[in-house]
Amino acid sequence: MTPAGVSAVAAIRVSGPQVRDVVLALFGERAVARLESHKARLGTARDPKTGETVDSLLYLFFEGPNSYTGEDTLELYPHGNPLIVRELILAIRKVQGVRLAEPGEFTRRAFLNGKMDLVQAESVADVIHSANRAELKNAHRLLSGTLSKKIQELNEQVKDMSARLELDVDFAEEEADPDYDSWRKRIVAIGEKISEILQSFRGKENLSRLPLVVLYGAPNAGKSSLVNALLGEDRILVSSVPGTTRDFVEVRLFLPGGEIRLVDTAGIADRATDELDALSMEKSREILKEADLKIHVVDGCEFGVRNSEFGVGNQKSTTDSDVTVISKCDLLDERTAYNLQPNTYNLLISSKTGEGLAELRQKMDAALFTEGRSPEDIWITSERERACLAEAFEGVKRALDLLQKQPAVELLAFEMQLVRRSLQSVVGEISSEDILQSIFAGFCIGK
């Protein structure tokens, strides 16, 4: 369950009907006799063939169906030395009938054993790979069954509608004329709910992209020093000589809302000193076009010379930046500092003393991660779910088109059956082996 490499503790999961055989092989008969579900034990794992000690470790037994997979499950927590982990896995595999898990097989078994539906199973991967707090909260809501509940409620409405239509078909000679108006209202309501969920779709390729924040400004404005201050370490070469940064440098920075890509660019001057300088400035302008947030860094010590560039009071900088950072505020005289008091557009920053860094982090976090959604709102990220819902919505549209022509009820009943099958496919009540294989193939081995 843990990535390869050295760690304090590793985690290994075993699931299936022969879990007790694994406990017997590793820890002996006494350990099997003392097995108690959901209780941790300390034991010395030994190779079942040679009897050699592998490691002293904690292990947890979960008796099915009260486990993640719904089967008997064993979790082992050895020391995180890769040699120990390898030896322990080799020892477990010596038990007859035990094999290595396929990617996502534990979650697949949980789905097949009714521990979760397919929407929840897919959201497990989202929980693991979410790049920011909003995505993680959404993944947890999906895992808790929020979307599944909505789909089930829709499915019940379609099921009830289908039953009424089927009843009308069976007793067509005894019933009055079909009630097309009331059917239309109910089908429209179903279509609106499906459409609402569809419109929430956000593709994983967009969600997995980290926001890009670009620092730009004149040479020696303090961009590299600001990056180092935000990171809390000297990652980028800093010099008092203008033009030290010749190419843009990208680092990763964690904000409260999630991780971002932070780029320090070469200084942009009024004119280039040479061909290399011109190329550096051109690359800076190119990366600025891709930015989700542009931060203009201005040398506060140059305020008297370049006063017209950023103004005073509550006037916005004349640049197209999202935020203007006035650096080196620890070197400003009182009058200049007063004229440049922080406001909606300007921030006074000192990379040396740390002044203004917290405010800059807050501005970046609010601009990049603040969601305009209700805490209860959800969005879908699965192309499979989107396709199933789109198929259901098309079925609703066909049914509404038929209603305009007041068709035979059998045709309407058939379309609503198709809508229901599409909704059932979302949560996995109807799924082919190929679909399941493609879903779980993208999971990590231990999940």
Secondary structure, DSSP 8 states (H G I E B T S, - for coil): ---SS-EEE--EEEESTTHHHHHHHHH-HHHHHT--TTEEEEEEEE-TTT--EEEEEEEEEE-TTSSSSSS-EEEEE-EE-HHHHHHHHHHHHTSTT-----TTHHHHHHHHTTSS-HHHHHHHHHHHH--BHHHHHHHHHHHTTHHHHHHHHHHHHHHHHHHHHHHHHHTTTTS-S--HHHHHHHHHHHHHHHHHHHHT---HHHHTS--EEEEE-STTSSHHHHHHHHHTS--S---SSTT---S-EEEEEEETTEEEEEEE-----SS-SSHHHHHHHHHHHHHHHT-SEEEEEEEGGGTTTSHHHH-STT---SSS-SEEEEE-GGG--HHHHHHT---SSEEE--TTT-TTHHHHHHHHHHHHH---S-TT------HHHHHHHHHHHHHHHHHHHHHHT---HHHHHHHHHHHHHHHHHHHTSS--HHHHHHHHTTS-TT-
